[in-house]
Amino acid sequence: MIQPGQSTQADSRYKLPPLGANPGSDASATTPGSFARQPNLAPGRDGALTFSSPDTPGMPGPSDKTAWDFMPPDWRRNEAVENHECAEAWIPPEGFEPVTQLEHARLGIITAPMKRVAEREGHLSPQQVRDEVAAGRMVIPANTVHLGYELDPMAIGRASRTKVNANMGASPVSSGTDEEVEKLRWAERWGADTVMDLSTGGNLDECREAIIRHSQVPIGTVPIYSMIIGRRLEDLSHSDILESLHHQAAQGVDYFTIHAGVLHRHLPLVRDRLIGIVSRGGSLLAKWMIHHGRENPMYELWEDICNVMRRYDVTFSIGDGLRPGGLADATDRAQLAELCTLGELTERAWRKGVQVMIEGPGHVPFDQIEYNMKLERQLCHGAPFYVLGPLVTDIFPGYDHITSCIGATSAAYHGAAMLCYVTPKEHLGLPKKDDVKQGCIAYRIAAHAADVALGIPQSRDRDDELTRARAALNWQKHFELSFDPDTARAYHDEDLDVDTDFCAMCGHDWCSVRISKEIQEFASGKDSRYAWDKPKRTDALTEEQRRILEQRGTLPPDQVHRLASKTKEAMAEAGTDEAGKLACHSDYVDPETAKQLQQQKVVQLNTAPAHNLPKDDSPL
């Protein structure tokens, strides 16, 4: 691997930028490493730029404050300790008992959830997790009630790997409790780190209870949805709000989206928007404020809400009620005015000992994403940023999981800690099971791409292993290492259901990977761990793989059936043409023919010194 400052044959023609951490563990890789900043996992303000992108000129810098600057008013400074960003510098009131992860971290305590987070992250120690939580840059959404069920604690923060949230929930016109629990399981299978229950129809209480009791991941809600069931919005009172919050917290909800940043004075700023307020919570509260001529009740009740959340260690996900709903409204005065208020609310929540993350915009042109991420980092003092997408274009309904994961990759690289998925049904309807899968996979791609780019240690290891399997033309290992092995195998067998030393895209003669593997001077494809000795007919398709091919619709049903029920006899009976190709394959090769092709020297390689190939210990 090239190291910063190491001599290369092309020094006079290019110069590498400063390098961050290495996302891969294997020293045999030839890439120089991450172009992100060199991470600093020091506690307090010194760790503000851990796993961060270099700032484009003109971008807002990080805040010079952390959660240590917003301590409860009844905690006293220990003047004998100069550095206030440590447990020794603060003395809590007599008899104080910590409840939240933030309070434990402030006292220097490493909790069981912190230890579990360190185990799951791999690159962080329990002490580093504790210090990031104490600084307010990391949250561990783990309601004390939910910890008594199946919850497996996880962390959201820029020092940890980028996380993905999946939204689900019953609506007045679609789905119910059983279907939502099934979608929960499906989302967990396909990589959702948290799940938000956004139900607005059916038995909301029953659905929420079932999801919490069956989930291994943190569950979030937007409590105002249930607050207006059975009553007019205009009749919503302060006591109704606090009672509903207490009920959901007691059920075990791990984080609440509270749209307290939409203030009465912000409403004139949205008058000329093309699409107004697209947040359901934001629009409901705007209507309440206009009807009553009063301030947002969530803002007025903030300290009372904090008290409820502290009791169960519910994490704030402070909502972006004025997020833009189209590119034309992005980064406007309304959005940024609310973000300033979210910074204020963050400070107030930290003073109450409550964990905080911030929700971010949904539709942002690609060129504005970095600014949005880094302005939040400054105004909210590094509190984890949880963003929806953002979508970078508005004209692809049905494909918004793609338009948004493009923006999500950029958002995560520039500072977002969790990405809220968008499914193909976004803007069109309630996601079904396969929509959940497609959204989760799109966002796992975005999160993983950002982690590699940021240089998070070990984040590229699986990519490197798959590359080795691909170089060795070891198809089975190739599929096992892929995120979705069933789809990869089904797509392969659709054209060529023999694992041989080429694929149906190139064929034998044109396979560059096979040719590279045959060049003696190259290391490519020669890893003994992935070696295999002969072509192999693939096994019959599984039910899941069969379903994938049926949905693709590229093969007739009878040909899919042959792949799903094949044996040697069944395949022989299917018949081949004169070239040995099975009817349902564009480039089928039987084992004997494949073996013969492997032995042929289609390209005669001259490896004499005249080729001027460098020796193994020379840079290429």
Disulfide bonds with the S-S distance in Angstrom:
none
